[in-house]
Amino acid sequence: MSDAKKLLESADAGLLIIVEMQTPPQGDSLLKNPSPAIPALPPGTTQQTLAIIMGGGAGTRLFPLTKDRAKPAVPLGGKYRIVDIPISNCLNSGLRSIYVLTQFNSMSLHRHIQASYKFDNFSRSFVDILAAQQTPAGSQWYQGTADAVRQNLRYFLERPFDYYLILSGDQLYRMDFRALLHQHVRSDADITLATKPVHRHQVSEFGIMRSGVDRRITRFVEKPTEEAVLREMRISRELLGAIGTDEEAELYQASMGIYIFNRKVLIECLENDLVDFGKDVIPHSIKDRHVSAFIYQGYWEDIGTIRAFYEANLDLTDLVPEYSFFNTEAPIYTHPRFLPGSKVNGATLRQAIISDGCIISDAHLERCVVGIRSIIQSGATIRNSIVMGADYFEQDRSANSGQPPIGIGRNCVIDRTIIDKNARIADGAVITPEGKPANYDADNYFIRDGLVVIPKNAVIPTGFWI
């Protein structure tokens, strides 16, 4: 039994760290689900844990939002970036040693992280970036998640970390990783991965795990479709009862792409040419290592596609959303921009999120997320859309520049659209996917998953119909 496990069992005798929750207001509650109690960890466990966030590949499923930026740098919820989610989860869990691995279009991501996450000079805390690089040992791009960690392993081993937490950079969720660490230490596992119960119609999208009541994983199948396999991989009645779920429910354990490795185990698992954790390393490790499943039942959404990204953003406008940025117990951090408060001049707003520094004139907004520095002129109607805003205020602009100003012009009609930063939508433009193919490419717009996407810096001329 490890020393950490012995300490943990002593701590479990009576000590719990309780997250104090105020009584939520009646009606328009800010939070849908309260934070759970977090079991105590052996002293120093969080300091002995290194978090590694995957910056992702080319992000083709999120194109054109990833045309000029890395996937984790895509704006989210009006004022945040996707990468703020895993970093904030780490900070709120007491993990202050964080690497972000990047490869494609990484300038915007680097700039955001450097501007957002600065610690005291006398602290050991850090959020550092490791970009793909050529070395005497190799000159290839990252071939997968495991290969990315392998190529940077020498940096991860410089300090005496005992645990390595590996995270995806394109997911929306709120998790206290101390609960994950607690189970990992208590079960004396070599590897622990987070899983989420999903329904049968979702199974084809994930790698599916099978485990017993003891949480030890005995089988992994990537995106199963065969009936016999599905019957075998279904969560057992005993395990459903153990996690407090209806024992008759047809649920499956889907991998969330969140892993904890012991130091020695990580080194041994990467002494080969396997390139991906989910598809290669985990299935091989199940055969001869103790691989445990941490079953997570909170909100979690993979926002790696245009449709998923769009729906996750608009869900934030719900009266009581599944995921809320109003959780003061576990806030989401981002770049402090010191922008003025938004100015609204007679607009009609319904289920809208308005970020800092916006000017909205006599417009109608319904179920919209409006990003920082957005300018929306009078007469505009925007429904079911995301307006990401701008990187700067356009000042001293020449009237003879030949281009419309940044923002949404007068009398525009916009529906089911994602408008990326610095876009110029001229007066009278009509943008809607109605009557158009689900996927289409044009010079100044794209249609993906039945949604119109106006790319960054695009110009839509006066009276243009999409």
CORQUI-V841680 format. One record per pair of residues at least 24 apart in sequence whose C-alpha atoms are under 6 Angstrom apart, sorted by the first residue. I is the first residue (numbers start at 1). J is the second residue. If there is no record, write none. Layout:
BEGIN
i: {I;I}
j: {J;J}
END
This chain:
BEGIN
i: {5;5;7;8;8;16;38;41;46;48;48;49;49;49;50;50;51;51;51;51;52;52;52;52;53;53;53;53;54;54;54;55;55;55;58;61;62;62;69;69;70;70;70;72;72;73;77;78;78;78;78;79;80;83;88;88;92;93;93;93;96;97;97;98;99;99;99;100;101;101;102;103;103;116;116;143;144;144;145;146;146;146;147;162;162;163;163;163;164;164;165;165;166;166;167;170;170;171;171;171;172;172;173;173;189;189;190;190;190;191;191;191;192;192;192;192;192;193;193;193;193;194;194;194;194;194;195;195;195;195;195;195;195;196;196;196;196;197;197;197;198;198;199;206;207;207;208;208;209;213;215;215;216;216;217;217;220;307;317;317;375;376;376;377;377;378;379;379;380;380;380;380;381;382;382;383;384;384;385;385;385;386;387;388;388;389;390;390;416;417;417;417;418;419;419;420;420;420;421;422;422;423;423;423;424;425;426;426;426;427;428;428;429;429;429;429;430;431}
j: {185;186;42;41;42;40;179;182;95;161;162;161;163;164;97;164;98;164;165;166;98;99;100;166;100;167;168;169;101;168;169;101;102;169;104;305;305;306;105;108;104;105;106;169;170;109;313;355;369;370;371;371;334;169;332;333;330;176;177;178;125;125;126;127;127;128;129;129;130;131;131;131;132;334;335;275;275;276;276;275;276;277;275;262;263;261;262;263;260;261;259;260;258;259;258;303;304;301;302;303;300;301;299;300;290;291;262;290;291;260;261;291;259;260;291;292;293;258;259;293;294;256;258;293;294;295;253;254;255;256;294;295;296;253;254;295;296;251;252;253;251;252;251;254;254;255;253;254;253;239;292;293;291;292;291;292;283;449;351;352;407;407;408;409;410;410;410;411;410;411;412;413;413;414;415;415;415;416;416;417;418;418;419;420;421;421;421;422;451;451;452;453;453;453;454;454;455;456;456;456;457;456;457;458;459;460;460;461;462;462;462;463;462;463;464;465;465;466}
END
